Amino acid sequence: MVTFIILLNVESNRITAIAEQLADMPEISEVYSVTGNYDLVVIVRTRSNDDVAELVTNKLGPIEGIEQTDTMLAFKAFSKHDLESMFSI
C-alpha cells in the first residue's frame, strides 16, 4: 500500500462542494478541511504510484475551483493503528 497526502488550495466559496466531491471518489480515503496555507488535505491509499498519477492528472485537474495541488508521498507510517488492515483493498 502506498499513501499520498495531497494538499489543495481551492476557491473559498467551493471548499465544501469540492471536499464532498472528492470524498465520493473511491480512490480517496479521507478529506479534511484545514487551517493554514491549504484549504483541503486529501489522503489517498493505493497500490501504485500510477493510480495517484491518474487521480491527480485526470480526476482532480478538471475539477473547477481547484487552484493548486501539492502531492506528497508518505515514506513510512508512525501510527499505533493498524493502517494496513483498516485500508486493505
N, C-alpha and C positions, 0 to 999 in steps of 0.2 A: 504494500500500500504506500502511495506517495501522497503527502499532504502539501497543499499550497495555500497560502494566505494571499488574497487579492484585496488590495486597498483601493477604494474608489472615491473619486470626487464626482459629485452629481449636482445637477441643478437643485437648489434648495427647495423649490416647490414640488419636486418629484421624488424626494427621498423615500417616502413611504411607498409610493406606487412602484418604484424600481426595486425596493427591498422585497416587496411581495412578489413581484415578477421573478426575481432571482431565486427566492425561497421555493418557488414552484418547480424549478429546474431539477431534474433527478441527479445531475452531476454535483449539485451544491449541497453540502451537509448543513451549513449554518450561515445565517446572515445577521449581522449586528449593526445597528446604528450606533455611532460613537461620537465622542467629543474629540477635539484636536484638529489635526491637519487634514483628516479624511472624514468623509461622511458615512461610509459603509465599510465594513470588514466582512469579507466572504471567505469561508473555509471550504476547501474542496479536497476531498479524499478520493483518490482514484488509483487505478492500476498502473497508469503510464503517464509520462510527460506529454505524449501525443494527445491524450484525452484533454489535458489542460490547454494545450495549444489550440485545439479545436474549439473549446469552450470560449476562451478569451477572444480569439480571432473571429469566429463565425457566429457566436451567440451573444457575447457581451458587446462587441464592437457595434453592431447595428442598433442597439437599444438607444433610442433618443433620450437625451438627458444625462447620459454618462459622459463626463467631460475628460476624465483621465483615470487610468488604472496603473497600479504598481503591483506586480506579481512577485511573490517571494516563495521560494522552495524551502520547506522545513527539512533540515538535515536529520534531526533527532528529537524525539518527544521526551520531555521530562515530566511525566504525568503519573500520578498514582492510580489513574483509571486505566482499565484495560481497553485502550482505544481500538486495538485490532479486533477484539470480539464485538465491540459496540458498533463498529462500522464495517464489519465483514460483508463482502458482496456475495 
